[in-house]
Amino acid sequence: MTKRDYYEVLAVERDADVGTIKKAYRRLAMRYHPDRNPDDDEAEEKFKEASEAYEVLCDAERRQVYDRFGHEGLRGGAGGGGHGGFGDIFGDIFSDIFNGGRQRGPRRGSDLRYNLSISLEDAVHGTEVEIRIPRHEACDTCHGSGAKKGTQPTTCPTCKGAGQVRINQGFLAVSQTCPQCRGRGTVIADPCRDCGGSGEQTRQKTLKVTIPAGVDTGDRIRLGGEGEQGAAGAGDLYVQIEVEPHHFFERHDNNLYCQIPVDMVTAALGGEMEVPTLEGQSTLKIPAETQNGATLQLRGKGVKPVRGGPKGDLVCQILVETPVNLNKKQRELLREFGEALGGSDNPHHPQSRSWLDKAREFIEEHMK
């Protein structure tokens, strides 16, 4: 089978520098490596093709021979080289594919997350709550070693303490986590009975969390050092806030919203109403001729932002109520009132007049 041009294989220009070639190969290697594509012969062939192209183009002497004489110039080992190029790129490229190279030095403990539901009142005013969290801590008996009291872990005989083993795959040597010690580099012959050799125990811890005023759903509160314990220190605990739905108010950003029913007489003539807020009762002035669905605002009766800034408003949507359960006299008075106003096509019913005008225009257009 005719070999493809090495520059075409890596999709680079003929004057590409070594860094560009290495980057192109890294992308192809991660995509087509056999360990990522088991039982895929085509991917394996593309991986070998890319590896061969990289090996030549990253060797200055072999690249020069290839540029002058093509594939024929490399036959029989022209220009030397062998497979030396892979020794330099193994750790850099294939560590990402196999998660190769265990972390050097002690590790910090994992971060934890706790979902906390609070009321709207607590979110607006702030509060302090206690939470109980389960977390892994070093075993008191073995002090985190995992070995029975009086004994110590020993060096893993398989990886000799490296935590990794090398497996040859054709012309490649691939590092993988040691199957015996699972990357620790040590093994435990006689495990601790209290933790089963894990070196950890699960405990419940009670913490006090200060909820600042103004928090909202999605906000996080960080408690430094309250996460999982690790050899290099503890991780952090993140308290995720979720504000519970309220029976009267809805919150959007820093404004609060509610619906206020108003009788039609007050809506027509105007008046005042006492309405609840999260700070107590406030007087809401109803302007004369207020229509159903209108919104009125109480300035500064909303939420103060947790990160500072002006306080939001309380927005009241007016629901004009039609009277029900009228007695005979009330119905007669209401009928007389309606007759006194006249039909809907009068200045007392602006929305009806507007609707009637639009309806007439529509009918006239479609009757032509």
N, C-alpha and C positions, 0 to 999 in steps of 0.2 A: 504494500500500500504506500502511495506517495505521501511523504511527510509534508505537513503544512509549514509555512514559513514561521519561524519562532516569534517574530515580531507580530505577526497576525494572530498567533495563538494567545499571546498576552495582551493583544489589542493596544500596542504602544507604537509610537513613531520610531523610526530607525535611529534617530539621534537622542532617544530618551536616556536620561541619566539613570544611575543605579537605583536611586531612591524611587523613581517612577516605576522602574521594572519590579522592584521589590514589592511596592504597593499593589501593582497589578497582579503579581503572583499570589500575594497574600489573599486577595479577594477571591481568586479562583480556587486556591487551596482550601479555604474555609467552605466554599460552596460544594466542591466535588470530592472532598476527602472520603474514602471508603467507610470510615467509621460513622460518617453522617449519612451515607447512602448505601446501607447494606443491601446486598443482592442486586445492585444496580451496576451492571457491567459497563454501560456507557459512561456513567459518572467516573468509574475507576479509570477508564481509558483517558478521559479528559484530564483527570488528576495527574496521571503519568505524563501526558503530553505537556501540560503546564509546568510540571516539575523539571522535565528535560529541557524545556525552553529557558526556564529560569537559571538552571545550572550552567548553561552555556553563556547566556547574555550577561550574567553577573561576574563572569570570569573574563578579565580584560584580554588575556591572550587568546582564549578560545573564541571570544566574540570577534576579535580581529580576524581570525582564521575564517570564521563563519561568514563574516561580512564580505570577504574576498572570494571564498571558494564555495560557500553554501554548505549543504549537508555533506557533500562529497569530501570536503576538506576536513571534516571531523572524523571520518571513518578511520579505523585503525589507531585511534587515540591521538590524531594529529593535534598538536598544540597542548598535549598533556591535560592535566586537570583532574580526571577521575570524577569522584562524587564528593570532593572536599567541600563544595559550597554549602552542603546541607548542615555541616557541623555548626556553621555560623548562624544560620537562620532558624535552627530548631527551636530554641527557647523563645525567640521573638514571635514566630508565626504560629507554631503548633501549640504553644501554651494556651492560646485563645480557643483552639479547637477542643482540646482535651481538659480544659481548666488546669493545664499543667502548671507545675511549679507551686508547691504549697506555700501558703503565706509564711514568710519568715518572721520569727519573733512571736511574742505572745499576742493574743487576739483580744480585742475589746468585746464585751458582752453585747448581745443583740438588743435592739430597741424593741419596745413593746407598745401596743396600742390598746386603749380602753375607750369604749363607746359610752358616753354619758348623756342621758336624757334629762333635761331640766325644763321647768315651767317657763312660760314667757315672762312672768313676774321676776323670777330669779335671773333670767337672762338680761332683763332691762336694768334691774337694780343691783345685780351682783350678789354673791352669796359665798358660803364656804360649805363644802360637802365632804363626807368621808367615803372613801371607796376601798374595796378589798380586792386585791389583785393576786392571782397565782403567778409565781415566777420560780425559775430554777436558781438555786444557790448551791454553793460548795457544800458537800456532805460534811457534817460535823465529825463523823467518825474517821474518815480517811483524809479529810481536809482537801478534797478535790482530786486526790491521786487515783481513786478508783480501786486501789489495792487494799487488801486486808490489813488491819492494824498490825504494825510491826514488820510489814513487808513493803517492797517498792516495785514499781513497774520495771521491766527489763527491756533492753534493746531488742527490737524486732529482728529475728534471725533472717527474715526474707529480704527486707530492704536495708538492713544494717543501720536502721535509725533514720534513713532518708525520708521515709514516708511515701516513696515512689519507687516503682520498678520500671525498667526499660523492656519494651517488647519489640523485637525486630519484625518489620513488615516489608519484606522485599529488601530494597536498598535503603529503607527508612528505619530509624530507631525511635520509637514513640514512648514517651513517659506516661504512665498511668498510676493512679492511686494504688498503693500497696493493698492487695486483697486481705492480707492477714491482720495488719494493724489499722487499716482504713485511714492511712495518712498520718497517724499519730507518731509513728516512729518507735513506739513502745508497745509491749504486750503485757497483759496482767495474768499471771499464772494462778493467783489465788485472789479472786475479786472480793471487795468489801461486801458484807452481807446486807448492810443497811441501804446501799445505793445500787447493788447489783453490778458494780464495776463501772458505772457511768461517771462517778465522781460528783453527782448532782442529786439534790433533793428538791421536791416541789413544796413550796410553803405559801401560805396566805399572809399578805402583809396589808395592814390598814394604813392608808395615807389620807392626809387632809389636803384638799384641793381648793384653792381660792379662785372663784369664778369672778372675773372683773365685770363691772357693769358695761352693758352694750354688746356682749358677745352674741353671735348668731350661729345658726346651723352651718357646719363646715369649718368653724374656727377650731384651732388646736391649741392646747396648753401644754407646754413642755415642762416635764419634771426631770431635771438633770440627775443622772446617776441612779434612777429608780427602775431601770430596766434589768435585763438579765446580767448576772455576774460573769465576768471573764477574767482571764489572767492579767490583762492589761487594764482592768477597771470595768465598771458596770456601764451598760448602755443607758439610754434615756427612755422615759415613759411619756407617750403622747396621749393626752386626753382629748378625744374627738367629741365636739359638742353637737348635740342634736336638740333643737328646741321643740317641745311638744306643741301640737295644735291647741289653740285657745278657743273657749266657747263663745267669746264675744269679739275679740280683736284678731286681726290678721296683720302680720308684719311684712313690709316690703322695704328693704334697705333700712332707712332710719325713720320711716313713717309708719304709723299705725292706722288701720282702717277699720271702720265699723258701720253698721246700718242702723239708722234711727227712724222708727215709725212716727209720722206726724199726722194728726187729724187734718181733714181738708179745710176746716175753718181757720186753724192756726197757719196752715200753708198759704191760705188766701189773704188773711189779714196781717200775718206776722205775729211774732211773739217770742217768748223765751222758754228754754227747756233745760232742766238739769240732767246732764249726761255723765256717765262714769268715765273716768280716765284711770290710768295706772298710778296716778298721784292723788286720787280722790275725786269728788264731784266738781264739775265745772259747768258754767252757764253757757249755753249755746244760743246765740241769737238767730231767730228764723226770720229772714226778710219777707216782707209782704210779696205775694204772688210767686212764692217758691214752687217750682214744678217738681213732679216726681222724677227721681233719679239725680237731682241736683246734688252737688257736693259742697259742703261747708267745712272750713278748717278751723281748728283750735291750734294756734301757733305755739310751738315749743312744748306740746303735750305728747310728743313721740319719744324717740329713743336717742340718747346721747351716744355717739359712736365710740367704740371701745378704744380707737386710736386717736381720739380727739376730734374736735370740730363742732359745728353748730348742732343743736338738738333738732330732731325731726318734728313733724306735726302729727296731730290726730285728724284724719280726714273722715268726715261723717257723710255717708250717702243717705239722702232723704228718701224715705218711702212714704208717699202720701196715701193714707188709708181711705178707702171708701167705707162709709158707715154701714153696718149690718144690724140685723135684728131690730128694724125700725117698727115702731107702733103706728097706728093709723094716723094719729095727729102729726107725727114726725114726717110720715110719707107725704101728707097733704102739704105741710109747710115746705118740704123740699121740692115738691112739684110746683108750688107757687113761686118759689125762688128761681127754679129753672125757667118758668114762663116769663118771669121778670127779666131774666138775663137775655131771653130770646133764644133763637136756634144756635146751632154750632157755628153758623156763618156770620159771626159778629166779633167785634173787637175784644170781647171778654174771653174768647177761646183762641188765642193766637196759633197754637199748634194745629187745632182743627181747621182754622182758616187756611193755613199753609198746606195742610194735607188735602183739603177740598180743591184748592187751586191746582195742585199737581194732578189730582185725580181727573179734573175736568180737562186739563191739557192732554193727558194720556188718552182719554176717551175720544176727544176731538181728533187727535192724530190717527187713531186706529179706526175711526168711523168714516174717514174720507174714502 
